[in-house]
Amino acid sequence: MFKKVSAVLLTTAVLSTTFAVGQSDAASKKPAKKVYYKNCTEARKAGVTPIYRGQPGYAPKLDRDHDGIACE
C-alpha cells in the first residue's frame, strides 16, 4: 500500500512541476514591448534618460557621439 501511495504522490508531483514549468516557459516567450522615442526631448519627458545601448528605447539616432549612451 505504501509503495502505491508513494508512486501516486511522486507522479502527481512530477506532473504538477512539468505543468508549472510549461506555463512559465510560455509566459517568458511573450514578445517584448517595443519602446520608441521620436527624439531626446520625448525621452526626457518620459524620465528615462540617459538611455544605454541594450536598454529599451535606445536608438543610434539618439546617440549623437556613438558612445552607447543616448540622450545624455
PDB file of N, CA, C and O in Angstrom:
ATOM      1  N   MET A   1       0.833  -1.196   0.000  1.00  0.00           N
ATOM      2  CA  MET A   1       0.000   0.000   0.000  1.00  0.00           C
ATOM      3  C   MET A   1       0.877   1.259   0.000  1.00  0.00           C
ATOM      4  O   MET A   1       0.612   2.209  -0.737  1.00  0.00           O
ATOM      5  N   PHE A   2       1.920   1.256   0.832  1.00  0.00           N
ATOM      6  CA  PHE A   2       2.788   2.419   0.938  1.00  0.00           C
ATOM      7  C   PHE A   2       3.453   2.727  -0.405  1.00  0.00           C
ATOM      8  O   PHE A   2       3.580   3.894  -0.776  1.00  0.00           O
ATOM      9  N   LYS A   3       3.877   1.691  -1.138  1.00  0.00           N
ATOM     10  CA  LYS A   3       4.526   1.895  -2.440  1.00  0.00           C
ATOM     11  C   LYS A   3       3.558   2.513  -3.446  1.00  0.00           C
ATOM     12  O   LYS A   3       3.950   3.381  -4.227  1.00  0.00           O
ATOM     13  N   LYS A   4       2.298   2.077  -3.435  1.00  0.00           N
ATOM     14  CA  LYS A   4       1.309   2.635  -4.358  1.00  0.00           C
ATOM     15  C   LYS A   4       1.051   4.101  -4.063  1.00  0.00           C
ATOM     16  O   LYS A   4       0.980   4.918  -4.982  1.00  0.00           O
ATOM     17  N   VAL A   5       0.910   4.442  -2.788  1.00  0.00           N
ATOM     18  CA  VAL A   5       0.663   5.831  -2.393  1.00  0.00           C
ATOM     19  C   VAL A   5       1.867   6.686  -2.765  1.00  0.00           C
ATOM     20  O   VAL A   5       1.696   7.792  -3.275  1.00  0.00           O
ATOM     21  N   SER A   6       3.080   6.199  -2.521  1.00  0.00           N
ATOM     22  CA  SER A   6       4.295   6.936  -2.863  1.00  0.00           C
ATOM     23  C   SER A   6       4.379   7.162  -4.370  1.00  0.00           C
ATOM     24  O   SER A   6       4.737   8.249  -4.822  1.00  0.00           O
ATOM     25  N   ALA A   7       4.048   6.132  -5.141  1.00  0.00           N
ATOM     26  CA  ALA A   7       4.103   6.247  -6.595  1.00  0.00           C
ATOM     27  C   ALA A   7       3.090   7.274  -7.098  1.00  0.00           C
ATOM     28  O   ALA A   7       3.390   8.052  -8.003  1.00  0.00           O
ATOM     29  N   VAL A   8       1.909   7.275  -6.519  1.00  0.00           N
ATOM     30  CA  VAL A   8       0.884   8.239  -6.921  1.00  0.00           C
ATOM     31  C   VAL A   8       1.315   9.650  -6.559  1.00  0.00           C
ATOM     32  O   VAL A   8       1.156  10.566  -7.366  1.00  0.00           O
ATOM     33  N   LEU A   9       1.856   9.843  -5.366  1.00  0.00           N
ATOM     34  CA  LEU A   9       2.311  11.170  -4.943  1.00  0.00           C
ATOM     35  C   LEU A   9       3.462  11.654  -5.812  1.00  0.00           C
ATOM     36  O   LEU A   9       3.498  12.820  -6.204  1.00  0.00           O
ATOM     37  N   LEU A  10       4.397  10.770  -6.114  1.00  0.00           N
ATOM     38  CA  LEU A  10       5.536  11.140  -6.942  1.00  0.00           C
ATOM     39  C   LEU A  10       5.065  11.518  -8.350  1.00  0.00           C
ATOM     40  O   LEU A  10       5.519  12.519  -8.906  1.00  0.00           O
ATOM     41  N   THR A  11       4.178  10.741  -8.915  1.00  0.00           N
ATOM     42  CA  THR A  11       3.643  11.031 -10.246  1.00  0.00           C
ATOM     43  C   THR A  11       2.919  12.374 -10.256  1.00  0.00           C
ATOM     44  O   THR A  11       3.076  13.160 -11.191  1.00  0.00           O
ATOM     45  N   THR A  12       2.137  12.633  -9.231  1.00  0.00           N
ATOM     46  CA  THR A  12       1.411  13.895  -9.136  1.00  0.00           C
ATOM     47  C   THR A  12       2.385  15.064  -9.029  1.00  0.00           C
ATOM     48  O   THR A  12       2.191  16.100  -9.665  1.00  0.00           O
ATOM     49  N   ALA A  13       3.425  14.896  -8.230  1.00  0.00           N
ATOM     50  CA  ALA A  13       4.414  15.968  -8.065  1.00  0.00           C
ATOM     51  C   ALA A  13       5.126  16.252  -9.383  1.00  0.00           C
ATOM     52  O   ALA A  13       5.330  17.415  -9.732  1.00  0.00           O
ATOM     53  N   VAL A  14       5.504  15.214 -10.115  1.00  0.00           N
ATOM     54  CA  VAL A  14       6.197  15.395 -11.391  1.00  0.00           C
ATOM     55  C   VAL A  14       5.287  16.080 -12.399  1.00  0.00           C
ATOM     56  O   VAL A  14       5.717  17.003 -13.090  1.00  0.00           O
ATOM     57  N   LEU A  15       4.058  15.651 -12.492  1.00  0.00           N
ATOM     58  CA  LEU A  15       3.121  16.267 -13.429  1.00  0.00           C
ATOM     59  C   LEU A  15       2.858  17.725 -13.075  1.00  0.00           C
ATOM     60  O   LEU A  15       2.776  18.574 -13.963  1.00  0.00           O
ATOM     61  N   SER A  16       2.726  18.016 -11.805  1.00  0.00           N
ATOM     62  CA  SER A  16       2.487  19.401 -11.372  1.00  0.00           C
ATOM     63  C   SER A  16       3.672  20.281 -11.711  1.00  0.00           C
ATOM     64  O   SER A  16       3.498  21.405 -12.182  1.00  0.00           O
ATOM     65  N   THR A  17       4.871  19.782 -11.478  1.00  0.00           N
ATOM     66  CA  THR A  17       6.081  20.547 -11.776  1.00  0.00           C
ATOM     67  C   THR A  17       6.200  20.773 -13.273  1.00  0.00           C
ATOM     68  O   THR A  17       6.520  21.878 -13.710  1.00  0.00           O
ATOM     69  N   THR A  18       5.946  19.741 -14.061  1.00  0.00           N
ATOM     70  CA  THR A  18       6.023  19.870 -15.511  1.00  0.00           C
ATOM     71  C   THR A  18       5.032  20.903 -16.013  1.00  0.00           C
ATOM     72  O   THR A  18       5.376  21.711 -16.876  1.00  0.00           O
ATOM     73  N   PHE A  19       3.827  20.899 -15.503  1.00  0.00           N
ATOM     74  CA  PHE A  19       2.817  21.861 -15.911  1.00  0.00           C
ATOM     75  C   PHE A  19       3.242  23.277 -15.544  1.00  0.00           C
ATOM     76  O   PHE A  19       3.104  24.193 -16.355  1.00  0.00           O
ATOM     77  N   ALA A  20       3.759  23.466 -14.330  1.00  0.00           N
ATOM     78  CA  ALA A  20       4.172  24.799 -13.886  1.00  0.00           C
ATOM     79  C   ALA A  20       5.330  25.312 -14.729  1.00  0.00           C
ATOM     80  O   ALA A  20       5.353  26.487 -15.093  1.00  0.00           O
ATOM     81  N   VAL A  21       6.292  24.450 -15.044  1.00  0.00           N
ATOM     82  CA  VAL A  21       7.421  24.863 -15.870  1.00  0.00           C
ATOM     83  C   VAL A  21       6.939  25.223 -17.266  1.00  0.00           C
ATOM     84  O   VAL A  21       7.401  26.210 -17.840  1.00  0.00           O
ATOM     85  N   GLY A  22       6.035  24.456 -17.812  1.00  0.00           N
ATOM     86  CA  GLY A  22       5.493  24.747 -19.134  1.00  0.00           C
ATOM     87  C   GLY A  22       4.816  26.100 -19.188  1.00  0.00           C
ATOM     88  O   GLY A  22       4.927  26.811 -20.187  1.00  0.00           O
ATOM     89  N   GLN A  23       4.117  26.462 -18.127  1.00  0.00           N
ATOM     90  CA  GLN A  23       3.448  27.767 -18.091  1.00  0.00           C
ATOM     91  C   GLN A  23       4.458  28.889 -18.058  1.00  0.00           C
ATOM     92  O   GLN A  23       4.300  29.880 -18.771  1.00  0.00           O
ATOM     93  N   SER A  24       5.502  28.758 -17.241  1.00  0.00           N
ATOM     94  CA  SER A  24       6.465  29.841 -17.129  1.00  0.00           C
ATOM     95  C   SER A  24       7.250  30.000 -18.424  1.00  0.00           C
ATOM     96  O   SER A  24       7.597  31.122 -18.795  1.00  0.00           O
ATOM     97  N   ASP A  25       7.537  28.897 -19.124  1.00  0.00           N
ATOM     98  CA  ASP A  25       8.230  28.995 -20.401  1.00  0.00           C
ATOM     99  C   ASP A  25       7.391  29.759 -21.408  1.00  0.00           C
ATOM    100  O   ASP A  25       7.905  30.605 -22.140  1.00  0.00           O
ATOM    101  N   ALA A  26       6.102  29.463 -21.446  1.00  0.00           N
ATOM    102  CA  ALA A  26       5.219  30.145 -22.390  1.00  0.00           C
ATOM    103  C   ALA A  26       5.126  31.630 -22.066  1.00  0.00           C
ATOM    104  O   ALA A  26       5.102  32.464 -22.971  1.00  0.00           O
ATOM    105  N   ALA A  27       5.074  31.959 -20.791  1.00  0.00           N
ATOM    106  CA  ALA A  27       4.961  33.363 -20.391  1.00  0.00           C
ATOM    107  C   ALA A  27       6.238  34.130 -20.726  1.00  0.00           C
ATOM    108  O   ALA A  27       6.171  35.311 -21.069  1.00  0.00           O
ATOM    109  N   SER A  28       7.393  33.484 -20.634  1.00  0.00           N
ATOM    110  CA  SER A  28       8.649  34.183 -20.890  1.00  0.00           C
ATOM    111  C   SER A  28       8.893  34.405 -22.372  1.00  0.00           C
ATOM    112  O   SER A  28       9.779  35.182 -22.730  1.00  0.00           O
ATOM    113  N   LYS A  29       8.143  33.755 -23.242  1.00  0.00           N
ATOM    114  CA  LYS A  29       8.338  33.901 -24.669  1.00  0.00           C
ATOM    115  C   LYS A  29       7.441  34.969 -25.282  1.00  0.00           C
ATOM    116  O   LYS A  29       7.350  35.074 -26.505  1.00  0.00           O
ATOM    117  N   LYS A  30       6.780  35.758 -24.447  1.00  0.00           N
ATOM    118  CA  LYS A  30       5.977  36.857 -24.972  1.00  0.00           C
ATOM    119  C   LYS A  30       6.919  37.857 -25.626  1.00  0.00           C
ATOM    120  O   LYS A  30       8.002  38.114 -25.100  1.00  0.00           O
ATOM    121  N   PRO A  31       6.537  38.417 -26.741  1.00  0.00           N
ATOM    122  CA  PRO A  31       7.406  39.406 -27.376  1.00  0.00           C
ATOM    123  C   PRO A  31       7.538  40.648 -26.497  1.00  0.00           C
ATOM    124  O   PRO A  31       6.568  41.119 -25.903  1.00  0.00           O
ATOM    125  N   ALA A  32       8.746  41.153 -26.434  1.00  0.00           N
ATOM    126  CA  ALA A  32       8.991  42.350 -25.640  1.00  0.00           C
ATOM    127  C   ALA A  32       8.292  43.537 -26.295  1.00  0.00           C
ATOM    128  O   ALA A  32       8.259  43.654 -27.520  1.00  0.00           O
ATOM    129  N   LYS A  33       7.745  44.399 -25.479  1.00  0.00           N
ATOM    130  CA  LYS A  33       7.070  45.583 -25.992  1.00  0.00           C
ATOM    131  C   LYS A  33       8.133  46.557 -26.493  1.00  0.00           C
ATOM    132  O   LYS A  33       9.074  46.888 -25.772  1.00  0.00           O
ATOM    133  N   LYS A  34       7.974  47.008 -27.723  1.00  0.00           N
ATOM    134  CA  LYS A  34       8.929  47.945 -28.308  1.00  0.00           C
ATOM    135  C   LYS A  34       8.739  49.320 -27.699  1.00  0.00           C
ATOM    136  O   LYS A  34       7.619  49.808 -27.550  1.00  0.00           O
ATOM    137  N   VAL A  35       9.853  49.929 -27.352  1.00  0.00           N
ATOM    138  CA  VAL A  35       9.837  51.287 -26.822  1.00  0.00           C
ATOM    139  C   VAL A  35      10.512  52.171 -27.858  1.00  0.00           C
ATOM    140  O   VAL A  35      11.618  51.871 -28.308  1.00  0.00           O
ATOM    141  N   TYR A  36       9.863  53.241 -28.231  1.00  0.00           N
ATOM    142  CA  TYR A  36      10.388  54.131 -29.262  1.00  0.00           C
ATOM    143  C   TYR A  36      10.228  55.578 -28.812  1.00  0.00           C
ATOM    144  O   TYR A  36       9.161  55.984 -28.351  1.00  0.00           O
ATOM    145  N   TYR A  37      11.291  56.338 -28.950  1.00  0.00           N
ATOM    146  CA  TYR A  37      11.232  57.768 -28.670  1.00  0.00           C
ATOM    147  C   TYR A  37      11.599  58.503 -29.952  1.00  0.00           C
ATOM    148  O   TYR A  37      12.630  58.223 -30.564  1.00  0.00           O
ATOM    149  N   LYS A  38      10.765  59.427 -30.347  1.00  0.00           N
ATOM    150  CA  LYS A  38      10.981  60.200 -31.570  1.00  0.00           C
ATOM    151  C   LYS A  38      12.281  60.990 -31.470  1.00  0.00           C
ATOM    152  O   LYS A  38      13.028  61.107 -32.441  1.00  0.00           O
ATOM    153  N   ASN A  39      12.541  61.533 -30.279  1.00  0.00           N
ATOM    154  CA  ASN A  39      13.749  62.323 -30.058  1.00  0.00           C
ATOM    155  C   ASN A  39      14.066  62.346 -28.564  1.00  0.00           C
ATOM    156  O   ASN A  39      13.323  61.789 -27.756  1.00  0.00           O
ATOM    157  N   CYS A  40      15.162  62.986 -28.208  1.00  0.00           N
ATOM    158  CA  CYS A  40      15.584  63.013 -26.802  1.00  0.00           C
ATOM    159  C   CYS A  40      14.643  63.833 -25.922  1.00  0.00           C
ATOM    160  O   CYS A  40      14.496  63.545 -24.735  1.00  0.00           O
ATOM    161  N   THR A  41      14.016  64.838 -26.491  1.00  0.00           N
ATOM    162  CA  THR A  41      13.043  65.617 -25.722  1.00  0.00           C
ATOM    163  C   THR A  41      11.913  64.712 -25.241  1.00  0.00           C
ATOM    164  O   THR A  41      11.488  64.795 -24.089  1.00  0.00           O
ATOM    165  N   GLU A  42      11.436  63.858 -26.122  1.00  0.00           N
ATOM    166  CA  GLU A  42      10.376  62.913 -25.766  1.00  0.00           C
ATOM    167  C   GLU A  42      10.864  61.925 -24.695  1.00  0.00           C
ATOM    168  O   GLU A  42      10.126  61.600 -23.765  1.00  0.00           O
ATOM    169  N   ALA A  43      12.089  61.457 -24.829  1.00  0.00           N
ATOM    170  CA  ALA A  43      12.658  60.525 -23.844  1.00  0.00           C
ATOM    171  C   ALA A  43      12.829  61.211 -22.490  1.00  0.00           C
ATOM    172  O   ALA A  43      12.559  60.610 -21.450  1.00  0.00           O
ATOM    173  N   ARG A  44      13.275  62.463 -22.501  1.00  0.00           N
ATOM    174  CA  ARG A  44      13.436  63.200 -21.235  1.00  0.00           C
ATOM    175  C   ARG A  44      12.092  63.407 -20.539  1.00  0.00           C
ATOM    176  O   ARG A  44      11.985  63.282 -19.319  1.00  0.00           O
ATOM    177  N   LYS A  45      11.064  63.727 -21.338  1.00  0.00           N
ATOM    178  CA  LYS A  45       9.726  63.905 -20.760  1.00  0.00           C
ATOM    179  C   LYS A  45       9.229  62.610 -20.122  1.00  0.00           C
ATOM    180  O   LYS A  45       8.487  62.636 -19.140  1.00  0.00           O
ATOM    181  N   ALA A  46       9.651  61.469 -20.694  1.00  0.00           N
ATOM    182  CA  ALA A  46       9.261  60.167 -20.134  1.00  0.00           C
ATOM    183  C   ALA A  46      10.099  59.818 -18.912  1.00  0.00           C
ATOM    184  O   ALA A  46       9.791  58.865 -18.197  1.00  0.00           O
ATOM    185  N   GLY A  47      11.162  60.592 -18.670  1.00  0.00           N
ATOM    186  CA  GLY A  47      12.001  60.376 -17.492  1.00  0.00           C
ATOM    187  C   GLY A  47      12.925  59.176 -17.589  1.00  0.00           C
ATOM    188  O   GLY A  47      13.229  58.546 -16.576  1.00  0.00           O
ATOM    189  N   VAL A  48      13.379  58.849 -18.805  1.00  0.00           N
ATOM    190  CA  VAL A  48      14.193  57.647 -18.974  1.00  0.00           C
ATOM    191  C   VAL A  48      15.618  57.931 -19.419  1.00  0.00           C
ATOM    192  O   VAL A  48      16.343  56.999 -19.769  1.00  0.00           O
ATOM    193  N   THR A  49      16.035  59.169 -19.415  1.00  0.00           N
ATOM    194  CA  THR A  49      17.379  59.494 -19.891  1.00  0.00           C
ATOM    195  C   THR A  49      18.385  59.461 -18.757  1.00  0.00           C
ATOM    196  O   THR A  49      18.030  59.733 -17.610  1.00  0.00           O
ATOM    197  N   PRO A  50      19.618  59.137 -19.051  1.00  0.00           N
ATOM    198  CA  PRO A  50      20.143  58.670 -20.325  1.00  0.00           C
ATOM    199  C   PRO A  50      19.690  57.231 -20.613  1.00  0.00           C
ATOM    200  O   PRO A  50      19.318  56.492 -19.701  1.00  0.00           O
ATOM    201  N   ILE A  51      19.729  56.855 -21.884  1.00  0.00           N
ATOM    202  CA  ILE A  51      19.354  55.503 -22.299  1.00  0.00           C
ATOM    203  C   ILE A  51      20.621  54.812 -22.802  1.00  0.00           C
ATOM    204  O   ILE A  51      21.278  55.298 -23.723  1.00  0.00           O
ATOM    205  N   TYR A  52      20.955  53.688 -22.198  1.00  0.00           N
ATOM    206  CA  TYR A  52      22.167  52.960 -22.553  1.00  0.00           C
ATOM    207  C   TYR A  52      21.885  51.909 -23.622  1.00  0.00           C
ATOM    208  O   TYR A  52      20.800  51.331 -23.678  1.00  0.00           O
ATOM    209  N   ARG A  53      22.902  51.674 -24.481  1.00  0.00           N
ATOM    210  CA  ARG A  53      22.769  50.664 -25.526  1.00  0.00           C
ATOM    211  C   ARG A  53      22.316  49.348 -24.890  1.00  0.00           C
ATOM    212  O   ARG A  53      22.892  48.901 -23.898  1.00  0.00           O
ATOM    213  N   GLY A  54      21.288  48.736 -25.464  1.00  0.00           N
ATOM    214  CA  GLY A  54      20.740  47.493 -24.937  1.00  0.00           C
ATOM    215  C   GLY A  54      19.486  47.700 -24.106  1.00  0.00           C
ATOM    216  O   GLY A  54      18.732  46.754 -23.879  1.00  0.00           O
ATOM    217  N   GLN A  55      19.253  48.913 -23.653  1.00  0.00           N
ATOM    218  CA  GLN A  55      18.042  49.206 -22.890  1.00  0.00           C
ATOM    219  C   GLN A  55      16.890  49.515 -23.845  1.00  0.00           C
ATOM    220  O   GLN A  55      17.106  49.991 -24.960  1.00  0.00           O
ATOM    221  N   PRO A  56      15.667  49.238 -23.395  1.00  0.00           N
ATOM    222  CA  PRO A  56      14.510  49.586 -24.228  1.00  0.00           C
ATOM    223  C   PRO A  56      14.503  51.088 -24.526  1.00  0.00           C
ATOM    224  O   PRO A  56      14.704  51.907 -23.630  1.00  0.00           O
ATOM    225  N   GLY A  57      14.274  51.430 -25.767  1.00  0.00           N
ATOM    226  CA  GLY A  57      14.217  52.829 -26.167  1.00  0.00           C
ATOM    227  C   GLY A  57      15.505  53.359 -26.772  1.00  0.00           C
ATOM    228  O   GLY A  57      15.508  54.423 -27.390  1.00  0.00           O
ATOM    229  N   TYR A  58      16.608  52.621 -26.599  1.00  0.00           N
ATOM    230  CA  TYR A  58      17.867  53.073 -27.194  1.00  0.00           C
ATOM    231  C   TYR A  58      17.773  52.983 -28.709  1.00  0.00           C
ATOM    232  O   TYR A  58      17.264  52.005 -29.257  1.00  0.00           O
ATOM    233  N   ALA A  59      18.267  54.014 -29.375  1.00  0.00           N
ATOM    234  CA  ALA A  59      18.349  54.010 -30.835  1.00  0.00           C
ATOM    235  C   ALA A  59      19.604  54.791 -31.228  1.00  0.00           C
ATOM    236  O   ALA A  59      19.891  55.828 -30.629  1.00  0.00           O
ATOM    237  N   PRO A  60      20.339  54.323 -32.203  1.00  0.00           N
ATOM    238  CA  PRO A  60      21.557  55.025 -32.624  1.00  0.00           C
ATOM    239  C   PRO A  60      21.314  56.490 -32.981  1.00  0.00           C
ATOM    240  O   PRO A  60      22.189  57.334 -32.782  1.00  0.00           O
ATOM    241  N   LYS A  61      20.135  56.790 -33.504  1.00  0.00           N
ATOM    242  CA  LYS A  61      19.860  58.192 -33.880  1.00  0.00           C
ATOM    243  C   LYS A  61      19.793  59.104 -32.660  1.00  0.00           C
ATOM    244  O   LYS A  61      19.940  60.319 -32.794  1.00  0.00           O
ATOM    245  N   LEU A  62      19.574  58.544 -31.480  1.00  0.00           N
ATOM    246  CA  LEU A  62      19.524  59.343 -30.248  1.00  0.00           C
ATOM    247  C   LEU A  62      20.905  59.467 -29.597  1.00  0.00           C
ATOM    248  O   LEU A  62      21.068  60.197 -28.619  1.00  0.00           O
ATOM    249  N   ASP A  63      21.891  58.760 -30.134  1.00  0.00           N
ATOM    250  CA  ASP A  63      23.246  58.730 -29.573  1.00  0.00           C
ATOM    251  C   ASP A  63      24.173  59.534 -30.480  1.00  0.00           C
ATOM    252  O   ASP A  63      24.804  58.976 -31.378  1.00  0.00           O
ATOM    253  N   ARG A  64      24.255  60.827 -30.249  1.00  0.00           N
ATOM    254  CA  ARG A  64      24.994  61.728 -31.140  1.00  0.00           C
ATOM    255  C   ARG A  64      26.467  61.374 -31.299  1.00  0.00           C
ATOM    256  O   ARG A  64      27.007  61.409 -32.405  1.00  0.00           O
ATOM    257  N   ASP A  65      27.122  61.027 -30.171  1.00  0.00           N
ATOM    258  CA  ASP A  65      28.568  60.766 -30.237  1.00  0.00           C
ATOM    259  C   ASP A  65      28.904  59.272 -30.346  1.00  0.00           C
ATOM    260  O   ASP A  65      30.074  58.892 -30.291  1.00  0.00           O
ATOM    261  N   HIS A  66      27.891  58.441 -30.498  1.00  0.00           N
ATOM    262  CA  HIS A  66      28.065  56.990 -30.722  1.00  0.00           C
ATOM    263  C   HIS A  66      28.883  56.303 -29.628  1.00  0.00           C
ATOM    264  O   HIS A  66      29.702  55.428 -29.909  1.00  0.00           O
ATOM    265  N   ASP A  67      28.653  56.711 -28.381  1.00  0.00           N
ATOM    266  CA  ASP A  67      29.364  56.095 -27.260  1.00  0.00           C
ATOM    267  C   ASP A  67      28.515  55.070 -26.519  1.00  0.00           C
ATOM    268  O   ASP A  67      28.946  54.531 -25.500  1.00  0.00           O
ATOM    269  N   GLY A  68      27.320  54.796 -27.018  1.00  0.00           N
ATOM    270  CA  GLY A  68      26.449  53.814 -26.375  1.00  0.00           C
ATOM    271  C   GLY A  68      25.514  54.415 -25.350  1.00  0.00           C
ATOM    272  O   GLY A  68      24.781  53.690 -24.679  1.00  0.00           O
ATOM    273  N   ILE A  69      25.530  55.718 -25.220  1.00  0.00           N
ATOM    274  CA  ILE A  69      24.643  56.406 -24.276  1.00  0.00           C
ATOM    275  C   ILE A  69      23.840  57.455 -25.043  1.00  0.00           C
ATOM    276  O   ILE A  69      24.398  58.430 -25.547  1.00  0.00           O
ATOM    277  N   ALA A  70      22.544  57.248 -25.126  1.00  0.00           N
ATOM    278  CA  ALA A  70      21.677  58.166 -25.871  1.00  0.00           C
ATOM    279  C   ALA A  70      21.081  59.211 -24.939  1.00  0.00           C
ATOM    280  O   ALA A  70      20.819  58.953 -23.764  1.00  0.00           O
ATOM    281  N   CYS A  71      20.882  60.368 -25.485  1.00  0.00           N
ATOM    282  CA  CYS A  71      20.222  61.480 -24.761  1.00  0.00           C
ATOM    283  C   CYS A  71      20.930  61.829 -23.459  1.00  0.00           C
ATOM    284  O   CYS A  71      20.294  61.998 -22.419  1.00  0.00           O
ATOM    285  N   GLU A  72      22.244  61.933 -23.530  1.00  0.00           N
ATOM    286  CA  GLU A  72      22.983  62.279 -22.312  1.00  0.00           C
ATOM    287  C   GLU A  72      23.063  63.768 -22.099  1.00  0.00           C
ATOM    288  O   GLU A  72      23.653  64.220 -21.117  1.00  0.00           O
TER     289      GLU A  72
END
